[in-house]
Amino acid sequence: MVHYLLTVAKFLVLTPGIVLAITGQGEGLAKLGSVLTVLSMALFAFVVLRKGVGTTDTAQVGTNAQPAE
C-alpha cells in the first residue's frame, strides 16, 4: 500500500512538474517528482530483496490441488 501511494504521489507531482519545467515556470515540482520516483524504486527493490522473487510458502502449495478440467 505504501508503494502504491508513493507511486500515485509521484505521478501527481512529476507530471505537472515536467510541464512547468518545459514552459520555463520552474523546476521544483519536477525535482520533487524525481526524488519520489527514486524513493519508489528503492522501496520496490527493498521489497523484492526482502521477500524474494516468485517465492511461495511451500506448506500451502499443493494442499488443495485439483487437476485441470
DSSP file (Angstrom, degrees, kcal/mol; ACC not computed):
  #  RESIDUE AA STRUCTURE BP1 BP2  ACC     N-H-->O    O-->H-N    N-H-->O    O-->H-N    TCO  KAPPA ALPHA  PHI   PSI    X-CA   Y-CA   Z-CA
    1    1 A M     >        0   0    0      0, 0.0     4,-2.3     0, 0.0     5,-0.2   0.000 360.0 360.0 360.0 -37.6    0.0    0.0    0.0
    2    2 A V  H  >  +     0   0    0      1,-0.2     4,-2.4     2,-0.2     5,-0.2   0.912 360.0  50.5 -64.7 -41.9    2.9    2.4    0.8
    3    3 A H  H  > S+     0   0    0      1,-0.2     4,-2.2     2,-0.2    -1,-0.2   0.902 110.1  50.6 -63.5 -40.5    4.4    1.7   -2.6
    4    4 A Y  H  > S+     0   0    0      2,-0.2     4,-2.5     1,-0.2    -2,-0.2   0.940 111.6  46.8 -61.8 -48.1    1.1    2.4   -4.3
    5    5 A L  H  X S+     0   0    0     -4,-2.3     4,-2.4     1,-0.2    -2,-0.2   0.884 112.3  50.5 -63.4 -38.7    0.6    5.7   -2.5
    6    6 A L  H  X S+     0   0    0     -4,-2.4     4,-2.2     2,-0.2    -1,-0.2   0.894 111.2  48.7 -65.6 -39.6    4.2    6.8   -3.2
    7    7 A T  H  X S+     0   0    0     -4,-2.2     4,-2.3     2,-0.2    -2,-0.2   0.900 111.6  48.6 -68.1 -41.1    3.8    6.0   -6.9
    8    8 A V  H  X S+     0   0    0     -4,-2.5     4,-2.5     2,-0.2    -2,-0.2   0.924 112.1  49.2 -64.4 -43.5    0.5    7.9   -7.1
    9    9 A A  H  X S+     0   0    0     -4,-2.4     4,-1.6     1,-0.2     5,-0.3   0.902 110.0  52.2 -61.3 -40.8    2.1   10.9   -5.4
   10   10 A K  H  X S+     0   0    0     -4,-2.2     4,-3.2     1,-0.2     5,-0.3   0.920 110.6  47.3 -61.0 -44.5    5.0   10.7   -7.8
   11   11 A F  H  X S+     0   0    0     -4,-2.3     4,-1.8     1,-0.2    -2,-0.2   0.919 111.7  49.9 -63.6 -43.9    2.7   10.8  -10.8
   12   12 A L  H  < S+     0   0    0     -4,-2.5    -1,-0.2     1,-0.2    -2,-0.2   0.763 120.8  35.6 -68.7 -24.7    0.6   13.7   -9.4
   13   13 A V  H  X S+     0   0    0     -4,-1.6     4,-1.3    -5,-0.2    20,-0.2   0.850 117.4  48.5 -94.2 -42.1    3.8   15.7   -8.7
   14   14 A L  H  X S+     0   0    0     -4,-3.2     4,-2.4    -5,-0.3     5,-0.2   0.887 104.2  58.3 -71.1 -39.9    6.0   14.8  -11.6
   15   15 A T  H  X S+     0   0    0     -4,-1.8     4,-1.6    -5,-0.3     3,-0.2   0.954 113.7  35.6 -61.1 -54.3    3.6   15.2  -14.5
   16   16 A P  H  > S+     0   0    0      0, 0.0     4,-2.6     0, 0.0    -1,-0.2   0.822 114.0  61.5 -68.6 -25.5    2.7   18.9  -13.9
   17   17 A G  H  X S+     0   0    0     -4,-1.3     4,-2.1    12,-0.2    13,-0.5   0.887 103.2  48.7 -64.4 -38.5    6.4   19.4  -12.8
   18   18 A I  H  X S+     0   0    0     -4,-2.4     4,-2.5     2,-0.2    -1,-0.2   0.914 111.2  50.3 -66.1 -42.4    7.6   18.4  -16.3
   19   19 A V  H  X S+     0   0    0     -4,-1.6     4,-2.2     1,-0.2    -2,-0.2   0.927 111.7  47.8 -61.3 -44.8    5.1   20.7  -17.9
   20   20 A L  H  <>S+     0   0    0     -4,-2.6     5,-2.8     1,-0.2     6,-0.5   0.883 111.9  50.2 -63.9 -38.0    6.2   23.6  -15.7
   21   21 A A  H ><5S+     0   0    0     -4,-2.1     3,-0.7     3,-0.2    -2,-0.2   0.895 110.5  49.3 -68.0 -39.3    9.9   22.8  -16.5
   22   22 A I  H 3<5S+     0   0    0     -4,-2.5    -2,-0.2     1,-0.2    -1,-0.2   0.894 111.9  48.1 -67.0 -39.1    9.3   22.7  -20.2
   23   23 A T  T 3<5S-     0   0    0     -4,-2.2    -1,-0.2    -5,-0.2    -2,-0.2   0.483 115.9-115.5 -82.2  -0.8    7.4   26.0  -20.2
   24   24 A G  T < 5S+     0   0    0     -3,-0.7    -3,-0.2    -4,-0.4     3,-0.1   0.743  78.9 124.7  78.7  23.9   10.1   27.7  -18.1
   25   25 A Q  S   <S-     0   0    0     -5,-2.8    -4,-0.2     1,-0.4     2,-0.1   0.283  81.2 -59.3 -99.7  10.2    8.0   28.3  -15.0
   26   26 A G        -     0   0    0     -6,-0.5    -1,-0.4    -5,-0.2    -2,-0.2  -0.351  31.0-129.4 126.1 154.4   10.2   26.4  -12.5
   27   27 A E  S  > S+     0   0    0     -2,-0.1     4,-2.3    -3,-0.1     5,-0.2   0.294  74.4 104.4-116.2   6.7   11.7   23.0  -12.0
   28   28 A G  H  > S+     0   0    0      1,-0.2     4,-2.4     2,-0.2     5,-0.2   0.911  83.1  44.7 -60.4 -47.7   10.8   22.5   -8.3
   29   29 A L  H  > S+     0   0    0      1,-0.2     4,-2.8     2,-0.2   -12,-0.2   0.886 112.5  52.7 -66.2 -37.5    7.9   20.0   -8.9
   30   30 A A  H  > S+     0   0    0    -13,-0.5     4,-1.9     2,-0.2    -1,-0.2   0.896 110.6  47.9 -64.4 -38.9    9.9   18.0  -11.4
   31   31 A K  H  X S+     0   0    0     -4,-2.3     4,-2.0     2,-0.2    -2,-0.2   0.920 112.7  47.8 -67.2 -43.3   12.8   17.7   -9.0
   32   32 A L  H  X S+     0   0    0     -4,-2.4     4,-2.4     1,-0.2    -2,-0.2   0.912 111.3  51.1 -63.3 -42.0   10.4   16.6   -6.2
   33   33 A G  H  X S+     0   0    0     -4,-2.8     4,-1.9   -20,-0.2    -1,-0.2   0.865 108.3  52.5 -62.4 -36.2    8.7   14.1   -8.5
   34   34 A S  H  X S+     0   0    0     -4,-1.9     4,-2.2     2,-0.2    -1,-0.2   0.896 108.7  49.6 -66.5 -40.2   12.2   12.7   -9.5
   35   35 A V  H  X S+     0   0    0     -4,-2.0     4,-2.3     1,-0.2    -2,-0.2   0.915 110.6  50.1 -64.1 -42.5   13.0   12.2   -5.8
   36   36 A L  H  X S+     0   0    0     -4,-2.4     4,-2.3     1,-0.2    -1,-0.2   0.862 108.5  53.9 -64.0 -34.7    9.7   10.4   -5.2
   37   37 A T  H  X S+     0   0    0     -4,-1.9     4,-2.3     2,-0.2    -2,-0.2   0.925 108.9  47.4 -63.8 -44.9   10.4    8.2   -8.2
   38   38 A V  H  X S+     0   0    0     -4,-2.2     4,-2.4     1,-0.2    -2,-0.2   0.902 112.1  50.5 -64.1 -40.7   13.8    7.2   -6.8
   39   39 A L  H  X S+     0   0    0     -4,-2.3     4,-2.4     2,-0.2    -1,-0.2   0.898 109.7  50.9 -63.3 -39.9   12.2    6.5   -3.4
   40   40 A S  H  X S+     0   0    0     -4,-2.3     4,-2.2     2,-0.2    -2,-0.2   0.909 111.5  47.2 -63.9 -42.4    9.5    4.4   -5.1
   41   41 A M  H  X S+     0   0    0     -4,-2.3     4,-2.5     2,-0.2    -2,-0.2   0.897 111.8  50.6 -66.2 -39.6   12.2    2.4   -7.0
   42   42 A A  H  X S+     0   0    0     -4,-2.4     4,-2.4     2,-0.2    -2,-0.2   0.897 110.1  49.7 -65.5 -39.9   14.2    1.9   -3.8
   43   43 A L  H  X S+     0   0    0     -4,-2.4     4,-2.3     2,-0.2    -1,-0.2   0.912 110.9  50.1 -64.3 -42.0   11.1    0.7   -1.9
   44   44 A F  H  X S+     0   0    0     -4,-2.2     4,-2.4     2,-0.2    -2,-0.2   0.928 111.4  48.1 -60.9 -45.8   10.4   -1.8   -4.7
   45   45 A A  H  X S+     0   0    0     -4,-2.5     4,-2.7     1,-0.2     5,-0.2   0.899 110.3  52.5 -62.5 -40.5   13.9   -3.1   -4.7
   46   46 A F  H  X S+     0   0    0     -4,-2.4     4,-2.2     2,-0.2     5,-0.2   0.924 110.6  47.0 -60.9 -45.1   13.8   -3.4   -0.9
   47   47 A V  H  X S+     0   0    0     -4,-2.3     4,-2.9     2,-0.2     5,-0.4   0.914 113.5  48.1 -65.0 -42.7   10.6   -5.5   -1.0
   48   48 A V  H  X S+     0   0    0     -4,-2.4     4,-2.3     1,-0.2    -2,-0.2   0.925 114.5  45.6 -64.8 -43.9   11.9   -7.7   -3.8
   49   49 A L  H  < S+     0   0    0     -4,-2.7    -1,-0.2    -5,-0.2    -2,-0.2   0.853 118.0  43.7 -68.5 -33.4   15.2   -8.3   -2.0
   50   50 A R  H  < S+     0   0    0     -4,-2.2    -2,-0.2    -5,-0.2    -1,-0.2   0.913 126.0  29.1 -77.8 -43.5   13.5   -9.0    1.3
   51   51 A K  H  < S-     0   0    0     -4,-2.9    -3,-0.2    -5,-0.2    -2,-0.2   0.723 105.3-131.6 -91.7 -23.4   10.6  -11.2    0.1
   52   52 A G     <  -     0   0    0     -4,-2.3     2,-0.6    -5,-0.4    -1,-0.2  -0.163  27.0 -69.9  92.7 168.7   12.3  -12.8   -2.9
   53   53 A V  S    S-     0   0    0      1,-0.2    -5,-0.0    -4,-0.1    -1,-0.0  -0.891 107.2 -16.1-103.9 117.1   11.2  -13.2   -6.5
   54   54 A G  S    S+     0   0    0     -2,-0.6     2,-0.2     1,-0.2    -1,-0.2   0.693  90.1 154.3  69.2  19.9    8.5  -15.7   -7.0
   55   55 A T        -     0   0    0     -4,-0.2     2,-0.3    -3,-0.1    -1,-0.2  -0.552  19.1-174.6 -81.9 146.9    8.8  -17.4   -3.7
   56   56 A T        -     0   0    0     -2,-0.2     2,-0.7     5,-0.0     3,-0.0  -0.921  36.8 -95.7-133.9 161.3    5.8  -19.1   -2.1
   57   57 A D    >>  -     0   0    0     -2,-0.3     3,-1.3     1,-0.2     4,-0.9  -0.702  30.9-153.8 -77.6 114.8    5.1  -20.8    1.2
   58   58 A T  T 34 S+     0   0    0     -2,-0.7    -1,-0.2     1,-0.3    -3,-0.0   0.714  89.3  66.4 -67.7 -19.7    5.8  -24.5    0.5
   59   59 A A  T 34 S+     0   0    0      1,-0.2    -1,-0.3     3,-0.0    -2,-0.0   0.789 106.1  42.0 -70.4 -26.0    3.4  -25.5    3.3
   60   60 A Q  T X4 S+     0   0    0     -3,-1.3     3,-1.1     2,-0.1     4,-0.4   0.650  90.7 101.8 -94.2 -17.2    0.5  -24.1    1.3
   61   61 A V  T 3< S+     0   0    0     -4,-0.9     4,-0.0     1,-0.2    -5,-0.0  -0.528  94.7   1.7 -73.9 127.0    1.5  -25.4   -2.1
   62   62 A G  T >  S+     0   0    0     -2,-0.3     3,-0.7     1,-0.1    -1,-0.2   0.469  90.6 117.6  83.2   2.3   -0.4  -28.5   -3.3
   63   63 A T  T <  S+     0   0    0     -3,-1.1    -2,-0.1     1,-0.2    -3,-0.1   0.873  93.8  18.9 -71.6 -35.1   -2.7  -28.8   -0.2
   64   64 A N  T 3  S+     0   0    0     -4,-0.4    -1,-0.2     2,-0.1     2,-0.2  -0.149  88.9 157.9-123.2  38.0   -5.9  -28.3   -2.3
   65   65 A A    <   -     0   0    0     -3,-0.7    -4,-0.0    -4,-0.0     0, 0.0  -0.441  17.4-172.8 -69.8 131.9   -4.5  -29.0   -5.7
   66   66 A Q        -     0   0    0     -2,-0.2     3,-0.1     0, 0.0     2,-0.1  -0.966  27.3-110.7-123.2 140.9   -7.1  -30.1   -8.2
   67   67 A P        -     0   0    0      0, 0.0     2,-0.1     0, 0.0     0, 0.0  -0.380  39.9-102.2 -68.5 150.2   -6.4  -31.3  -11.7
   68   68 A A              0   0    0      1,-0.1     0, 0.0    -2,-0.1     0, 0.0  -0.414 360.0 360.0 -69.3 146.4   -7.4  -29.0  -14.6
   69   69 A E              0   0    0     -2,-0.1    -1,-0.1    -3,-0.1     0, 0.0   0.448 360.0 360.0 -96.8 360.0  -10.5  -29.9  -16.4
